[in-house]
Amino acid sequence: MDFEDIETVAVLGAGNMGHGIAEVAALAGYEVRMRDIKEEFVQNGYDNIEWSLNKLAEKDQLSDEEAEEALERVTALVDVEAAVGDADVVIEAVPEKMEIKKDVYTDVEEHAPEDAIFATNTSSLSITELSEVTERPEQFCGMHFFNPPVRMQLVEVISGEHTSEETLETIEQLAEDFDKTPVRVRKDSPGFIVNRILVPLMNEACWLVHDGVATIAEVDSTTKFDMGLPMGSFELSDQVGNDVGLHVLEYMHEVLGEPYAPCPLLEEKVEKEQLGKKTGEGFYDYE
Ligand code: CAA
């Protein structure tokens, strides 16, 4: 698939990342099919896109007309065949579990055009392993956005062992057309570049509080004000989703070993369903 031929982008998953990626693609002028497994999930994703576009318009980062046109380019649906049947690129942003993603690719492979590229927004999982459940491993790569996609500039473009150079170049061009800055990750390794650095930072912040060295507010004030990061470590964990951070860590721990063992404080948050902003409660309260 050549970049010039891309018109329609399917986004699988309408959650935090999926709806944000769909919004970014629609803003760049693409026809977008956003798919999730339940009507309620796709509606929620669609409402979030509408909220975000209105917010950008309110702040004069878009005209009202541009916001309306972008929303009109998004079709939200549950039917997988309708979602990917005419897609040139399929960007998958379903939950961060290897088995769930593999099932999705097995299903999608049946309905997507043969020349469509599959790009996974996985935060850490093996691109090579995922690509091998499809019949197009050379047309398969990572395309990893950051939360919130509409505000974050970077996109990691990750090569699996079978990914062709042509696929990587097409997805890099697509990321640029989305008004993002792609960075190529040359080797398929857990957490790629950003999460390999950022997720252990969030985990380490948890250990500091767990071990009684400092409070959440004290840790966050140092990361935010002294280390110059835009958010404190716990604020960031709540933004990303404590469950997402934990899944990334569990996978890094499994593949890379002991230094990545998740802190019980983080595990506890996930057990209690205190997942961050998306559930209204995490390390901070958002109600
Ligand atoms: N769409 C539109 N507006 C949005 C929005 C969205 N999706 N999300 C937040 N906003 C709005 C807020 O509602 C708020 O609006 P009001 O001013 O009306 O209250 C406003 O944006 C806040 O924006 P500001 O520019 O004033 O705030 P800021 O300068 O703090 O920027 C930020 C916000 C861009 C999120 C910034 O804090 C930041 O860069 N944080 C770090 C985020 C980050 O590192 N993300 C990557 C995490 S790692 C990851 O995602 C990978 C993974 O796989 C786990």
Residues whose N, C-alpha, C, O or C-beta is under 5 A from the ligand:
A	BS01	CAA	S52 K55 L56 S123 F145 F146 N147 P148 V150 R151 P230 M231 V240
